[in-house]
Amino acid sequence: MLKKLIHIIFLPCSEATLLMEKRNAETISSKENWKLSLHLKICKWCRAYQQKLEILDDILKRKLSQRTEDEINDSDIQGFKNKMFEKLDS
């Protein structure tokens, strides 16, 4: 009963997930952080969502760091353009 009351009064799950996403992208206020931490203590579903969000965030950060190694250089782009012009001219 107390858990449902806290969900309704303090922070519903829909707002908690939004705050988790917002916290990953930028900083949230101390009041929002307090509400979110209280919610995460009582809601096992949002704790699970938070764990999955952290895993996905780590994967994306690793992929973005590898992206610089896999970037397309200017000569590749120019070669592609030349091939396209050749096909258009034919």
Secondary structure, 3 states (H helix, E strand, C coil): CHHHHHHHHCCCHHHHHHHHHHHHHCCCCHHHHHHHHHHHHHCHHHHHHHHHHHHHHHHHHHHHHHHCCCCCCHHHHHHHHHHHHHHHHC
